[in-house]
């Protein structure tokens, strides 16, 4: 069982603070939320946070405008939270 206690939004990588009985609970929550993302959302998040690409760089690769990429990234993060 987990209890969400807050989100640190002022960081580049938002941190979800959760009190859980075990690490397995956290893994289950993360995997469930990530699986709910679309392929495009997963690509945008991976490119931005793990490959350190800008929204414009990601947009060029996916044939999207940088602002559209930013919106996709923000919505995906909201889904994960």
Protein Blocks (a to p, Z undefined) as FASTA:
>chain_A
ZZdfbdcfkbmbdcdddddfbfklmmmmmmmmmmmpcfklmmmmmmmmmnopafklmmmm
nopafklmmmmmmmmmmmmZZ
